[in-house]
Amino acid sequence: MSGRLRLCIFAHSWRSDWNHGNAHFLRGLAHELTKLGHEVACYEPEQSWSLINLLQEGERGRESLEQFKTIFSHLDVRSYGQKEPFERFAKRELRGADIVLVHEWNSPDVVNTILSLKREFGFRALFHDTHHRAYTNPKEILRLNLQEFDGVLAFGETLRRIYLEAFGVPRVWTFHEAADTAHFSPISGSKQCDITWIGNWGDEERSRELEEFLIGPAIGLPSRRTVVYGVRYSPAAKAKLGSAGIQYRGYLPNLMAPRVYSESAISLHVPRKFYSNGLSGIPTIRVFEALACGTPLLCSPWADTDGLFRKGEDYLCVPDEKAMRAEIEHLLNDDAARSQIAANGLDTIRRRHTCAHRTQQLLEICEELEK
């Protein structure tokens, strides 16, 4: 499979990034594929859960959609809805496709309908998993006809082994997310706050961790300004932030994140608990994006078992609240240390973890499918 490819990528949403971090990487991947001259069609349901919630953000939501429309105007985004049966839509759209990439956040009906058309149209189908459901709720993944896929792209080695060993999928590749460095890079300017965390509270998947590594240190460092962006914060969660002196700023369009990262002296990363135990080795998208923006990054515990970064050089990982508080204070008082760790992280991103790197890997996988 060589030359110009026709790729069809199905995602939960392209336009909306509300509680939808997967959109960050997928947009960057589609951008790089298009830049190389491949034909890429990006599919989404007309009324996705993410888009519905984004529209409830009012002016900020409309601004986010307008930013996407402007910055990613070259992406061919196509929507499907209730007015036409999905099978009819898919038959029309998938004729002539070489590769159909299906992200895990699609309905089983959509996924299985696409797979039912493989033999008729002759395309190759890849399943792209960037979530913890295969580990925490495998029955949801097993609703899909996994054996009909030509392969699975799993965003970590631990997840790859689940598909290979537990689900019996014969061809699975570790395919980490990466930074969209075409749109995420350092921005010069003065610092507006000391500490920033960008992330969502919902689902109680890291409430204890946020208490320990975000709220606790903020209480212990009252003179330092801490800012939080994200969605799905309950009134109780917002009250906790307020009591700790943390400024909660709500939803942040992801395309505004580079400016926010660059205006903060330090950024925090607090992974969901599943990524610090059973799915170790998966940093999730925020680590790549923060480092790409040249911000010094402090993390609550997670193990880089896939060897993506240089331990203790590209970012710092601390074991508990006391250590987090001490490391925040150390970095805020040492400009040289902040500059060095920021430069290290940015260097590793640019050398190894951009969407351009992952695009090349994907194209190599497409070639391998023909062997």
N, C-alpha and C positions, 0 to 999 in steps of 0.2 A: 504494500500500500504506500505509494509514493506520489509526489506531485501535490497539486492543490486538492485538499480534502473538503468535503461538505460535511460539517458537523452540526448536529442538532443537540442542544443542551437543555434539559428540562429541570427547572428549579422551582422552589416554592414561590419565590418572587425575585425579580431583577430590580424592579423600581424601588421596592421598599426594603430598608435594612432594619426596620423596627423589630427588636428582639430576634434578629436574623443575621448573625455574624457570618453565616455561610455566603451571603451575598457579596461580602467584601472580596473574598478570594475568587469567587466565580466571575465577578465582573472583571477582575484583573486578568484572569485566565482567558476569557473571551477577548479582551482587548489585545492581548499578546498574540493570540491565534489569528485575529483579524489583521494585525499589523504584519504578520508573516505572509499574508495573502490568502489564507484559507477562508472558505465561506462558512460563516457561523450564524446559525439561527438560535435565538434565545427564547425559550418558551416558559410561560407562567400562566396560572389561572387568573381570570379577570379580577376576581374578588378573593384574594388570598387573605388568610388571617392576619398576616403581617401588614398588608396594605390597609386593611380595614382599621387596624389599630393606629397606623401611621396617620391616617386621615383625621383621627380623633385628636391629634396633637395640634390642630388648628394651624396657625401661621407657620410654626416651625415644621410641621409636616408638609405643608405646601412648598415651603422653601427647600426641603430635602428633595422632593420630587422634581422641582425645577433644577436643582443642582445636578441631579442624575441626568435629566434630559439634556442639559447643556454639556456636561463633561463627557458623558457616554453617548453622545448623539450618533456616533458611528456604529453602535451596537444595534443589531436587527432584533428587536424585542417583539414577540408575537404572543397574543393572549388568546386563550380559549375559555369558553363559558358554558352556560346552561342552554343557550339557544340552539346549539348544535351538538349532537352526540359526539363524545370525544373520539370514538373509533372512526367516525367519518372524517373528523378534523385530522386525526393522526394519519389516516391513509393518504390524505391529500398532501400533508406536509412531509412525510417521511419517504415518499417516493424519490429515489435517487440519492438518499443519504448514504454516506460511507460509514460514519460513526455516530451512534446515538449515546450520549452520556446522560445518565439518569441519576440525579441527586437523591439522597435518601429521604429528604423531606418532600415527597410526592405521595399522593394517595395510592394505596394498593391497586385500585381500579385503573388509575392512569399507568402505573408501572406495568401491570400485567397485560394491559391492552397493547402497550408498546411492544412488549415481548412477543405477543401473539402475532405480530406483523413481521417479525424477523425473517421467517422462512420465505414469505411472499416477496419481500423487498430486498432481501440479501444484505442488509446492513449488519455491522458489528455493534453489539450493545455492551456498555460498561456501566456498572453500578458504582456510584461515588458516595462513600460513607464518611461523614464528618461529625458524627454524634456518638453518644455513649449507649444508645439503645441496644445494640448488639450484645453489650455486656450487662446492662441493667434490666432490660426488658426484651429478651431475644424473641419472644413469641410475636412481637410486632414486626420484626424483620422477617420472620419465617412465614408471614402472610404473603410474602413476595415469592415469585417463581425464580429463586436465585439460580437454580441450575440452568436456566435458559440464558443467563448472561454469559458473554464470552470472557468476562473477568470482572474483578472487583478492585476498586481503588480505595484503600483504607488509609486514613490519615494518621497511622501509627503502627509500629510493628506489633504491639500487643493486640490491636484490633485485627490486623492481618491474620494473626494466628487463630483468632476466633473463627473467622470465615473459613480458613483452611482446615482447621482441626475439628471444630464443633459443628460447623455448617456444611462441611464437605465440599466447598467450592474449590475446584482444582487450580484455578489461576487467580492469584491475588497479589497485588503489588502494594507496597508501602508508598503512599503518595501524600506527603505532608502538605499542609497549607503553606502559604508564603506571603510575603509583602508585595502589594501592588506598588512598586517603587516608581511607576509612571505617575502616580498620584500621591504617594506617601514618601516624603523626604523632609529633612530639617528645614525649618523656616527661621530666619534670624529675627531677633526682637527681644524686648525686655521680658523678664519673668514676672508673671502676674500672680503666681501662687507658689507655695512650697511643694505641695504634694497633690497629685491628681490620681484618682482611680476612675476608669471608665469601665462600666460593667453593670449587668442586671442583677437584681436581687431575687427574682421569682423562683418558685418551686422549692424553696428551702434546701437547695443543693449545696449552698456554702454559707448559710447563716452563721454557724458557729465560727467558721474561718474568718468571716467579715468582722465579727465581734472581736476576735483575737488580733487580727493583723491590720485592720483598718480603724475600727472604732476605739479599741484600747489604746493604741499609740497616739491617736488624736487627743484623747483625754489626757494622756501623760505629757503631751507637748502642746499646751494651750497657746503658746506664743506663735506656733506655726500654723499657716493657713492651709487647710485641707479642703479640696473641692471634689465632688463626686458627680458623675453623669451616668444616666442609665434609666431603665424603665422597670415597671412591675415592682415598685417599692410600696409596700403596704403603709397605712398610716402609722403603724407601730414602728416600722423600719425607719420612716422619715423622722419620727420622734427621737429615735435613738441617735440618728445622725445629728439632729439639732442639739440634743443634750450634750453631745461630744464636741460641739462647736464646728461641725462639718457643714459646709455649704452645699446643699443639694440643688443641682441645676437641671435635673430632668433629662429628657431625651436629647441626644446629641446626634445629628446627622453624621454618618461616618465620614463623609467627605470634608467635614469640619474638624475631624480629629487631629490632623497634622498641626493645625494652628494651636489647638488646645495642648497637645503634647509639647510643642515647642515653647509654650508660655509657662510651662511648669518646670521647677527645678528638678523634681523627681517624679517618676510614675510608679505606681504599685501594680502588681499582678497577683490576684487571689483566685487561683483556679477552683473550679467546682471539685468537690471531694473525690469524684470518680477518677479525675485526672491526676490525683496525688496518691492513689492506691492501685486499684486493679488495672487502670489504663495509664500507667506511668509512661513517660516518654512522649506524651502528646501535649504540646504547649498551648494549643489553640491560637486563634488568629491574632489576639491582642498583643502577644509577645512579639510576633514578627512585625506588627505595625508600629508598636512603641519604639522598638530598636531602629526601625527604618526611619523614624522621625528624629533620631539622635537624642533620645531622652534616656538618662540613667534609670535603670529598672531594678526595683527591689521586689522579690517574690516571696510569697509564703511557700511552704515545702512542696516541691514536686521533683521527680527524678528524671533527668535527661538521659534515659536509657538508650535512646536512639542516636546519641552523640551529635546532636544538631549544633550545639554551641560549645564554647570554651568555658568550662566551669570556673566560676569565680572571676572571670575576666569580662565576659559579655554582659552579664547581669549578676546580681548577688541574691542568693537564696538564704533565708534566715529561718531558724527552727521554731521560734516562739515570739510572743508579744514583746518580751523584754529585749530580745535581740533585734527585733524590727525597730523598736523605739530607739535603741542605741545606734543602729546603722543609719537611720534617718538623720539623727542628730550629727553623726560623723560626716555624712555626705554633704549635708547642708552647710557645714563649717569648713569643708575642704573643696574648694573650687577645682583644684587640679585632679582630685580623685573623681569628681563628677565628670569632668571633661574626658578623662582617660577611659572610664567605663562606657561612656556614651560613644566615644570613637571606636572602641573595640566592638561593641554590639552592632554599630552601623556597618563596620567593615565586614563582619561575618554575614550580615544580611546581604550586602551587595555581592559578596563572593559566592554565596551558596543558596540563599533563600528568597529569591525574587519570583514573581509570577513568570518571568521569562525563563528562569531555570525549570520551573514545573512544566511549562509549555513544551520545552525540549524533551523532558521526561515523558510527557503524555504522547508526543509524536513518536518517540522510540517504542512505547508500549503498543501504539497502533501498528507500527511495523512488525512487532513481535507477534501480534495477533494473526498475521498472515503465514507464520512459520508452522 
